Amino acid sequence: MPFENVYRVETINVTMGTEVVNLMLKHGWKLLDISTTAYWDTPQLQTSSSFFVMGATKQIYENYSFHTAQSEYDKHKWDDFTDGQDGSSFFD
């Protein structure tokens, strides 16, 4: 995808997991970059965070936004949590 076609860019922290990124990729988003930021919390402790940078055209973004992917993933996680192996609810 040429950069002039990029309508929306989302930066997603790796700690959210790759599931949301995979959902976005399945719906046409493109992985533009993976970046890492390092910083010092204290003189003895360095911390780093990694991010996926995702891009989409206007059409793809309007059909499947980051928030749509996140909601779909959260619903799937909730369904897995509430469904027992015997089909009963976790709370039954």
Secondary structure, DSSP 4 states (H G I P E B T S, - for coil): --GGG--EEEEEEGGG-SHHHHHHHHTT-EEEEEEEEEEEEETTEEEEEEEEEEEE-HHHHHHS-HHHHHHHHHHHHHHHHHB-TTS-BTT-
